[in-house]
Amino acid sequence: MNILIVYSHPEPRSLNGAIRDFTVQRLRRAGHAVELSDLYAMGWKATLDAADFPDRDVNEPFHPEAASKHAYAAGTQTADVAAEQEKLRRADMLILQFPLWWFSMPAILKGWVDRVYAYGFGYGVGEHSLRKWGDRYGEGTFKGKRAMLIVSTGGWAAHYSERGINGRMDDLLFPINHGVLHYPGFEVLPPFVVYQTGHLDESRFQQTLSQLGTRLDALEQTDPIPYRMQNGGDYDIPSCELKPGLSAGRSGFEIHLADKDQAAAQARESSYSSVNPRSSVTCQ
């Protein structure tokens, strides 16, 4: 496979840096072609603003969506954005690696999404009618490609459990997995999460790499999270509301998992996170 890793951490000598190096080496040894976008090393511009569209009419108010649509169609995007789009076109698999900062991805990675997912490329594609509401949520530019998150956090696994103070990890990552990835068409694999990174001794570090290696070796065989397709018949169009009777007895983000696969998906996701030592302590 052609694999693109978009990496977001400011310190190359960090745990994330070690995991990045391991991931690149493991994938290349397996015969995959790997491209790495190290956003901090690249000096990636995080903010989407008028400077991204040098050919726009400066006498008119700046409308990001309209400017993005025009620049993408006209081929006048900035070179850095166009280069990342070409990497995505080449990729069969996208890996986003980042530390969980304030319950989300670092701003520089969000800025990569904001700028690279241009109108006509990441969104705004397909027919919008009373029978179909665009090519999105399982369709779109990236249909047929796979994606996965590698995430680190200082919190304990218990902090991100069903009754944990931080909320469930699956819920925190839903806007990224379901929105940033599934929306434009990716098949999204369960995330690989490393917990309690501030207390990662050598033994657990090696165990984490071993588990990550197992996940990387199975990228082509791993079942994706069974998100529903928007235009697959489960949602009313154009309201995009889940049809009555589906996901009975469920609420929250879980209603967007296919009914027959919910239990299996949850079991897979819980088993795919990195080792976290048990403890009676529930808060740091």
C-alpha positions as CSV (number, residue, x, y, z in Angstrom):
1,M,0.0,0.0,0.0
2,N,0.9,3.7,-0.3
3,I,0.6,5.1,3.2
4,L,0.6,8.7,4.2
5,I,1.4,9.6,7.9
6,V,0.4,13.1,9.0
7,Y,2.3,13.6,12.3
8,S,1.8,16.3,14.8
9,H,4.2,16.7,17.7
10,P,6.7,19.6,18.3
11,E,9.5,17.5,19.8
12,P,11.2,14.8,17.6
13,R,12.7,13.1,20.7
14,S,9.3,12.6,22.4
15,L,7.4,9.4,22.8
16,N,5.4,10.3,19.8
17,G,8.6,10.8,17.9
18,A,9.7,7.2,18.8
19,I,6.3,5.8,17.8
20,R,6.5,7.7,14.5
21,D,9.9,6.3,13.7
22,F,8.8,2.8,14.7
23,T,5.7,3.1,12.5
24,V,7.6,4.3,9.4
25,Q,10.2,1.5,9.8
26,R,7.7,-1.2,10.4
27,L,5.6,-0.3,7.4
28,R,8.5,0.0,5.1
29,R,9.9,-3.3,6.2
30,A,6.5,-4.8,5.3
31,G,6.9,-3.5,1.8
32,H,4.6,-0.4,2.0
33,A,5.5,2.9,0.4
34,V,5.4,5.5,3.2
35,E,5.2,9.3,3.0
36,L,5.5,11.4,6.1
37,S,4.1,14.9,6.6
38,D,5.8,16.1,9.8
39,L,3.8,19.3,10.3
40,Y,6.0,21.0,12.8
41,A,9.2,20.1,10.9
42,M,7.5,21.5,7.7
43,G,6.5,24.7,9.4
44,W,3.0,24.1,8.4
45,K,0.7,27.1,8.3
46,A,-2.2,26.2,10.6
47,T,-4.7,29.0,9.9
48,L,-7.0,29.1,6.8
49,D,-7.2,32.7,5.9
50,A,-7.2,35.1,2.9
51,A,-3.5,34.5,2.2
52,D,-4.4,31.0,1.1
53,F,-6.1,32.4,-2.0
54,P,-3.8,34.9,-3.6
55,D,-6.0,35.3,-6.8
56,R,-9.2,36.2,-5.0
57,D,-10.8,39.7,-5.5
58,V,-9.5,41.7,-2.6
59,N,-12.3,44.2,-3.1
60,E,-14.9,41.6,-2.1
61,P,-15.5,40.2,1.5
62,F,-13.5,37.0,2.2
63,H,-15.7,33.9,2.1
64,P,-13.5,30.9,2.9
65,E,-15.9,28.3,1.3
66,A,-16.3,30.2,-1.9
67,A,-12.6,31.1,-2.1
68,S,-11.7,27.4,-1.5
69,K,-14.1,26.2,-4.2
70,H,-12.8,28.7,-6.8
71,A,-9.1,28.1,-6.0
72,Y,-9.4,24.3,-6.2
73,A,-11.3,24.4,-9.4
74,A,-9.0,27.0,-11.0
75,G,-5.8,25.3,-9.8
76,T,-4.7,28.4,-7.9
77,Q,-4.2,26.9,-4.5
78,T,-1.0,27.6,-2.6
79,A,1.8,25.1,-3.3
80,D,1.8,23.6,0.2
81,V,-1.9,22.7,0.1
82,A,-1.7,21.3,-3.5
83,A,1.3,19.1,-2.4
84,E,-0.6,17.6,0.5
85,Q,-3.6,16.9,-1.7
86,E,-1.4,15.0,-4.1
87,K,-0.1,12.9,-1.2
88,L,-3.6,12.1,-0.3
89,R,-4.5,11.1,-3.9
90,R,-1.5,8.7,-3.9
91,A,-2.3,7.2,-0.5
92,D,-4.3,4.0,0.0
93,M,-4.1,4.6,3.7
94,L,-4.0,7.7,5.9
95,I,-2.6,7.6,9.5
96,L,-3.1,10.7,11.7
97,Q,-0.7,10.6,14.7
98,F,-1.0,13.1,17.5
99,P,-1.2,13.7,21.3
100,L,-4.6,14.3,22.6
101,W,-4.5,18.0,23.6
102,W,-7.6,19.5,25.2
103,F,-9.7,16.6,24.1
104,S,-8.9,17.0,20.4
105,M,-6.1,17.1,17.9
106,P,-3.4,19.9,18.1
107,A,-4.2,23.1,16.3
108,I,-1.6,22.5,13.6
109,L,-3.2,19.2,12.6
110,K,-6.7,20.8,12.6
111,G,-5.2,23.5,10.3
112,W,-3.9,20.8,8.0
113,V,-7.5,19.5,7.7
114,D,-8.9,23.0,7.3
115,R,-6.6,23.9,4.5
116,V,-6.1,20.6,2.6
117,Y,-9.7,19.5,2.6
118,A,-10.7,22.1,0.0
119,Y,-14.1,22.5,-1.4
120,G,-14.4,20.0,-4.2
121,F,-11.7,17.8,-2.7
122,G,-12.6,17.1,0.9
123,Y,-16.2,18.3,0.8
124,G,-18.8,19.8,-1.4
125,V,-18.8,16.9,-3.9
126,G,-21.7,14.9,-5.4
127,E,-25.4,15.4,-6.1
128,H,-27.6,17.3,-3.6
129,S,-31.2,16.5,-4.2
130,L,-34.3,15.0,-2.5
131,R,-32.8,11.5,-3.0
132,K,-29.1,12.1,-2.3
133,W,-27.4,14.6,-0.1
134,G,-23.9,14.8,-1.5
135,D,-21.1,12.2,-1.6
136,R,-20.3,12.1,2.1
137,Y,-20.3,9.8,5.1
138,G,-18.9,6.7,3.4
139,E,-18.7,8.3,-0.1
140,G,-16.6,11.1,-1.5
141,T,-13.1,11.7,-2.8
142,F,-11.5,9.2,-0.4
143,K,-13.9,6.3,-0.9
144,G,-11.9,3.1,-1.2
145,K,-9.1,4.4,1.1
146,R,-8.5,3.5,4.7
147,A,-7.6,5.6,7.7
148,M,-6.5,5.2,11.3
149,L,-5.6,7.4,14.3
150,I,-2.6,6.8,16.6
151,V,-3.2,8.8,19.7
152,S,-1.4,9.4,23.0
153,T,-2.7,10.8,26.2
154,G,-1.4,11.3,29.7
155,G,-4.7,10.1,31.2
156,W,-5.5,6.6,32.4
157,A,-7.7,4.3,30.4
158,A,-10.2,4.5,33.3
159,H,-10.4,8.3,32.8
160,Y,-11.8,7.6,29.3
161,S,-14.1,4.7,30.1
162,E,-17.9,4.6,30.2
163,R,-18.0,6.2,33.6
164,G,-14.6,8.0,33.4
165,I,-14.4,11.7,34.2
166,N,-13.1,12.6,30.7
167,G,-15.9,10.7,28.8
168,R,-15.4,7.7,26.6
169,M,-12.4,7.8,24.2
170,D,-14.6,6.6,21.4
171,D,-16.9,9.7,22.0
172,L,-14.0,12.1,22.1
173,L,-12.6,10.8,18.9
174,F,-15.9,10.6,17.1
175,P,-15.7,14.0,15.5
176,I,-12.3,13.0,14.0
177,N,-13.1,9.4,13.1
178,H,-16.7,10.0,11.8
179,G,-16.3,13.6,10.7
180,V,-12.8,14.2,9.5
181,L,-12.3,10.7,8.1
182,H,-15.6,8.9,7.4
183,Y,-17.3,12.1,6.0
184,P,-15.1,12.3,2.9
185,G,-15.2,8.6,2.4
186,F,-12.5,6.8,4.3
187,E,-13.0,3.4,5.8
188,V,-12.0,4.1,9.4
189,L,-10.1,1.5,11.4
190,P,-10.4,1.5,15.3
191,P,-7.8,3.9,16.8
192,F,-4.6,2.8,18.5
193,V,-4.5,4.7,21.8
194,V,-1.5,4.9,24.2
195,Y,-2.6,5.8,27.7
196,Q,-0.7,7.1,30.8
197,T,2.2,8.3,28.7
198,G,3.9,10.1,31.6
199,H,4.4,6.8,33.4
200,L,5.5,4.6,30.4
201,D,8.5,2.6,31.6
202,E,10.7,0.6,29.2
203,S,8.7,-2.6,29.6
204,R,5.4,-1.0,28.8
205,F,7.0,1.0,26.0
206,Q,8.2,-2.2,24.3
207,Q,4.8,-3.8,24.9
208,T,3.2,-0.8,23.3
209,L,5.4,-1.1,20.2
210,S,4.7,-4.8,20.0
211,Q,0.9,-4.2,20.0
212,L,1.2,-1.3,17.5
213,G,3.3,-3.5,15.3
214,T,0.6,-6.1,15.3
215,R,-2.0,-3.5,14.3
216,L,0.2,-2.1,11.5
217,D,0.8,-5.6,10.1
218,A,-3.0,-6.0,9.8
219,L,-4.0,-2.7,8.2
220,E,-5.4,-4.4,5.1
221,Q,-7.3,-7.1,7.1
222,T,-8.7,-5.1,10.0
223,D,-12.4,-4.5,9.9
224,P,-13.3,-0.8,9.9
225,I,-15.6,0.8,12.4
226,P,-19.1,0.0,11.1
227,Y,-20.3,3.5,10.5
228,R,-23.5,3.8,8.6
229,M,-23.4,5.3,5.0
230,Q,-25.5,8.4,4.7
231,N,-26.9,7.5,1.3
232,G,-27.1,3.7,2.1
233,G,-30.8,3.8,3.1
234,D,-30.5,4.3,6.9
235,Y,-31.1,8.0,6.9
236,D,-34.0,10.0,5.6
237,I,-32.9,12.4,2.8
238,P,-32.6,15.4,2.8
239,S,-33.1,15.7,6.6
240,C,-30.2,13.2,7.1
241,E,-32.0,11.9,10.3
242,L,-31.7,8.2,11.2
243,K,-34.9,6.4,10.2
244,P,-37.3,5.3,13.0
245,G,-36.6,1.8,14.4
246,L,-32.9,1.8,13.8
247,S,-30.5,1.8,16.8
248,A,-33.4,1.1,19.1
249,G,-32.5,1.5,22.7
250,R,-29.3,3.4,21.9
251,S,-28.4,7.0,22.1
252,G,-25.5,9.4,21.4
253,F,-22.9,8.7,18.8
254,E,-23.5,4.9,18.9
255,I,-26.7,5.3,16.9
256,H,-24.5,5.8,13.8
257,L,-23.0,2.3,14.1
258,A,-24.7,-0.4,12.1
259,D,-27.0,-2.3,14.4
260,K,-25.8,-5.8,13.7
261,D,-22.1,-4.8,14.2
262,Q,-22.4,-2.7,17.3
263,A,-21.3,-5.2,19.9
264,A,-18.5,-6.6,17.7
265,A,-17.2,-3.1,16.9
266,Q,-17.1,-2.1,20.6
267,A,-15.3,-5.3,21.5
268,R,-12.7,-4.6,18.8
269,E,-12.2,-1.0,19.7
270,S,-11.6,-1.9,23.4
271,S,-9.0,-4.5,22.5
272,Y,-7.1,-2.2,20.0
273,S,-5.9,0.3,22.6
274,S,-2.4,0.1,24.0
275,V,-1.7,-1.6,27.3
276,N,-2.6,0.5,30.4
277,P,-1.7,-0.9,33.8
278,R,-4.6,-1.5,36.2
279,S,-4.8,0.8,39.2
280,S,-7.3,1.7,41.9
281,V,-6.5,5.3,41.2
282,T,-9.2,6.9,39.1
283,C,-7.9,10.5,38.7
284,Q,-4.4,12.0,38.3
